[in-house]
């Protein structure tokens, strides 16, 4: 049996300054691309597609260490807060499988 573990996190974002879906999609697309490149995680927008000022994104990563999975997910959330101050994390849920 493999020692592989999967870390999954669903993040709810509030985007108070966004005035259109086009603006929201630009922010989210940029965020997801930079996140993938920096942290080597899989990520996607998974909810609130038609709502201007809110978004739901999911990230996932694989490792053999639960500690490493938690560290990566926490680093991603800190990075979002530091690099996207107008995208406030309102809720998040993490699972390790």
C-alpha positions in Angstrom: 0.0 0.0 0.0 1.2 3.5 -0.9 2.1 6.1 1.7 0.6 8.9 -0.5 -1.7 11.4 1.2 -3.9 14.0 -0.4 -4.5 17.5 1.0 -7.6 19.3 -0.1 -8.8 22.8 0.8 -11.9 24.7 -0.3 -11.6 28.5 0.3 -14.4 31.0 0.2 -13.3 34.5 -0.9 -15.0 37.8 -0.6 -14.0 40.4 -3.2 -15.6 43.7 -2.1 -14.1 45.9 -4.8 -15.2 43.8 -7.8 -17.8 45.4 -10.0 -18.2 42.8 -12.8 -17.8 39.1 -13.6 -15.0 40.0 -16.0 -13.0 41.7 -13.3 -13.6 38.8 -10.9 -12.5 36.2 -13.4 -9.3 38.2 -14.1 -8.4 38.3 -10.5 -9.2 34.6 -9.9 -7.4 33.4 -13.0 -4.3 35.4 -12.1 -4.4 34.1 -8.6 -4.8 30.4 -9.6 -2.0 30.6 -12.2 0.5 32.2 -9.8 -0.5 29.8 -7.1 0.1 26.7 -9.3 3.5 28.1 -10.3 4.6 29.0 -6.8 3.3 26.1 -4.8 2.9 23.3 -7.4 -0.7 22.6 -6.4 -3.7 21.9 -8.5 -6.3 24.6 -8.1 -9.6 25.7 -9.7 -12.6 28.0 -9.1 -15.3 25.6 -8.0 -18.3 27.7 -6.9 -20.0 31.1 -7.0 -19.3 31.4 -10.7 -22.0 34.0 -11.4 -21.6 36.1 -8.3 -19.4 39.2 -8.6 -18.1 39.6 -5.1 -17.6 36.1 -4.0 -15.6 33.1 -5.2 -14.9 29.5 -4.1 -11.6 28.0 -5.0 -10.2 24.6 -4.3 -6.6 23.5 -4.0 -5.1 20.1 -3.7 -1.7 18.6 -3.3 -0.1 15.2 -2.7 2.7 14.1 -0.3 3.7 11.3 1.9 3.6 13.7 5.0 0.5 15.1 6.6 2.6 17.8 8.1 3.9 18.8 4.7 0.3 18.9 3.3 -0.9 21.1 6.1 2.2 23.4 5.7 1.6 23.8 2.0 -2.1 24.6 2.4 -1.3 27.1 5.2 1.4 28.7 3.0 -1.1 29.1 0.1 -3.6 30.8 2.4 -0.9 33.2 3.8 0.2 33.9 0.2 -3.4 34.8 -0.8 -3.7 37.2 2.2 -0.3 38.8 1.5 -0.7 39.1 -2.3 -4.4 39.7 -2.8 -5.5 42.0 0.1 -8.8 42.7 -1.7 -9.6 39.0 -1.7 -10.6 38.2 1.9 -10.7 34.6 3.0 -14.0 34.3 4.8 -14.0 30.5 5.3 -11.9 27.5 4.5 -12.2 23.8 5.0 -9.2 21.4 4.8 -9.2 17.6 4.5 -6.4 15.2 4.5 -7.1 11.9 2.9 
